[in-house]
Amino acid sequence: MLTSARTPRPKWLTSDEAPLWDRSTFSPEAWTYTLSREETAEVIDALTVAQNRLTGRDINRGNFPLGHVGSILEAISSEVSDGRGFAVLRGLPVDRLDERQNALLLRGLATYLGPIATQSRDGQLIRHVRATGRALGDGTVRGHQTADRLWFHTDGADAAALLCLTASETGGLSRLASAATVHNQMLNASPTWTAELYQPCHFHMAGGNVPGLPPTFISPVFSLHRGRFSTRYVRHTLLETPTVTGVPLPRDAMAAFDLLEEIADENSVDMELRAGDLQLVNNHTVLHSRTAYRDPQPPAEPRHLLRSWVTFPHYRGRRAGEADEYLRFGWLTDDQQQQLATSWKPPPAPEPAPAA
């Protein structure tokens, strides 16, 4: 991640290039739509149809038919893709359903948000977000498997949808920050560190790579392409790359990560997801994190959310790189990894520290 003369000097972003906001811009009422009793009944009816008609993995609007609620979901998808970048649908009847039915519910709702994306090398479409007792740090545990505080980050594909089934006893706040606001404040603080994040970075694939092929994919954290700004940032996978490449991260990169986290923290919108909330977040324009949490004592149910990833079809070419386009549809396939391996290069060794 050494700054190149060929890289354009970072510039101040405008609202035409990405949504710009901070914690004072919106009230919770602006980002939350609460379902009425009639709308909730419409969701239950659609789920019943899906249970009767579904014969395989293929869920579509035909076998999950929504009328008015479908229009609400389409409006939410539009707001997330082309507006502020996040929204919450409140009041889904998750407490009336078992785990399998809730997974089907999320799949059905997602058909009105955009094509669903894969979340693993073996093609999983739904992930369970709950603590397993393990902690981040060994390169195999992902953030959704822990109760730890998470750094600000983005998920795979164009957007992430979270359906809350049960909340924690304490903590677990969802925190969102405008990536463009963070970028501009970083630029004010340090143009050098901001420019560092436009350089190619190695992201550890953490066991999702084809054995024998490179264990990382390469992408910048910040991208401005065809007049649209985008970010890709997963700090723990960036920090894991030296263990698989043998090359330490540059000092400027580490400083840039710290500055990004600090500014995102200062500007974030915090929200408490309740059981029955569906949150949709844009992975190009919004950084998100979560505070540490504690589950209630048994027999109370622990915190549990279901996650899906969504693709926005009109986002084609949002970023310039081949890997970037592949990642819009979820986890890299074996064929895609084979293709990327032909041009993969290890990261360059960082420049030595200046003499004292």
Secondary structure as the mmCIF struct_conf table of DSSP 4:
data_model
#
loop_
_struct_conf.conf_type_id
_struct_conf.id
_struct_conf.beg_label_comp_id
_struct_conf.beg_label_asym_id
_struct_conf.beg_label_seq_id
_struct_conf.end_label_comp_id
_struct_conf.end_label_asym_id
_struct_conf.end_label_seq_id
TURN_TY1_P TURN_TY1_P1 ALA A 5 ARG A 6
BEND BEND1 THR A 7 THR A 7
HELX_LH_PP_P HELX_LH_PP_P1 PRO A 8 PRO A 10
TURN_TY1_P TURN_TY1_P2 SER A 15 GLU A 17
BEND BEND2 ALA A 18 ALA A 18
TURN_TY1_P TURN_TY1_P3 ARG A 23 THR A 25
HELX_RH_AL_P HELX_RH_AL_P1 PRO A 28 TRP A 31
STRN STRN1 THR A 32 THR A 34
HELX_LH_PP_P HELX_LH_PP_P2 LEU A 35 SER A 36
HELX_RH_AL_P HELX_RH_AL_P2 ARG A 37 ARG A 53
BEND BEND3 GLY A 56 ARG A 57
TURN_TY1_P TURN_TY1_P4 ARG A 61 ASN A 63
BEND BEND4 PHE A 64 PHE A 64
BEND BEND5 GLY A 67 GLY A 67
HELX_RH_AL_P HELX_RH_AL_P3 HIS A 68 ASP A 82
BEND BEND6 GLY A 83 GLY A 85
STRN STRN2 PHE A 86 ARG A 90
HELX_RH_3T_P HELX_RH_3T_P1 VAL A 94 ARG A 96
BEND BEND7 LEU A 97 LEU A 97
HELX_RH_AL_P HELX_RH_AL_P4 GLU A 99 ALA A 110
TURN_TY1_P TURN_TY1_P5 THR A 111 LEU A 113
BEND BEND8 GLY A 114 GLY A 114
STRN STRN3 ILE A 116 ALA A 117
STRN STRN4 THR A 118 THR A 118
BEND BEND9 SER A 120 SER A 120
TURN_TY1_P TURN_TY1_P6 ARG A 121 ASP A 122
STRN STRN5 ARG A 127 VAL A 129
BEND BEND10 GLY A 133 GLY A 133
BEND BEND11 LEU A 136 LEU A 136
BEND BEND12 ASP A 138 THR A 140
HELX_RH_3T_P HELX_RH_3T_P2 GLY A 143 GLN A 145
BEND BEND13 ASP A 148 ASP A 148
STRN STRN6 LEU A 150 HIS A 153
BEND BEND14 GLY A 156 ASP A 158
STRN STRN7 ALA A 159 THR A 166
BEND BEND15 GLU A 169 GLU A 169
STRN STRN8 THR A 170 GLY A 171
STRN STRN9 SER A 174 SER A 178
HELX_RH_AL_P HELX_RH_AL_P5 ALA A 179 ALA A 189
HELX_RH_AL_P HELX_RH_AL_P6 PRO A 191 GLU A 196
TURN_TY1_P TURN_TY1_P7 LEU A 197 TYR A 198
BEND BEND16 GLN A 199 GLN A 199
STRN STRN10 PRO A 200 HIS A 204
TURN_TY1_P TURN_TY1_P8 ALA A 206 GLY A 207
BEND BEND17 ASN A 209 ASN A 209
HELX_LH_PP_P HELX_LH_PP_P3 VAL A 210 VAL A 210
TURN_TY1_P TURN_TY1_P9 PRO A 211 GLY A 212
BEND BEND18 LEU A 213 LEU A 213
BEND BEND19 PRO A 215 PRO A 215
STRN STRN11 THR A 216 PRO A 220
BEND BEND20 VAL A 221 VAL A 221
STRN STRN12 PHE A 222 HIS A 225
TURN_TY1_P TURN_TY1_P10 ARG A 226 GLY A 227
STRN STRN13 ARG A 228 THR A 231
STRN STRN14 VAL A 234 VAL A 234
HELX_RH_AL_P HELX_RH_AL_P7 ARG A 235 THR A 245
HELX_LH_PP_P HELX_LH_PP_P4 PRO A 248 PRO A 250
HELX_RH_AL_P HELX_RH_AL_P8 ARG A 251 ASN A 267
STRN STRN15 VAL A 269 MET A 271
HELX_LH_PP_P HELX_LH_PP_P5 LEU A 273 ARG A 274
TURN_TY1_P TURN_TY1_P11 ALA A 275 GLY A 276
STRN STRN16 LEU A 278 ASN A 282
TURN_TY1_P TURN_TY1_P12 ASN A 283 THR A 285
STRN STRN17 VAL A 286 ARG A 290
STRN STRN18 TYR A 293 ARG A 294
HELX_LH_PP_P HELX_LH_PP_P6 ASP A 295 GLN A 297
TURN_TY1_P TURN_TY1_P13 PRO A 298 PRO A 299
BEND BEND21 ALA A 300 ALA A 300
HELX_LH_PP_P HELX_LH_PP_P7 GLU A 301 ARG A 303
STRN STRN19 HIS A 304 VAL A 310
HELX_RH_3T_P HELX_RH_3T_P3 PRO A 313 TYR A 315
TURN_TY1_P TURN_TY1_P14 ARG A 316 GLY A 317
BEND BEND22 ARG A 318 GLY A 321
HELX_RH_AL_P HELX_RH_AL_P9 GLU A 322 LEU A 327
TURN_TY1_P TURN_TY1_P15 ARG A 328 PHE A 329
STRN STRN20 GLY A 330 GLY A 330
BEND BEND23 TRP A 331 TRP A 331
HELX_LH_PP_P HELX_LH_PP_P8 LEU A 332 THR A 333
HELX_RH_AL_P HELX_RH_AL_P10 ASP A 334 ALA A 341
TURN_TY1_P TURN_TY1_P16 THR A 342 SER A 343
HELX_LH_PP_P HELX_LH_PP_P9 PRO A 346 ALA A 355
#
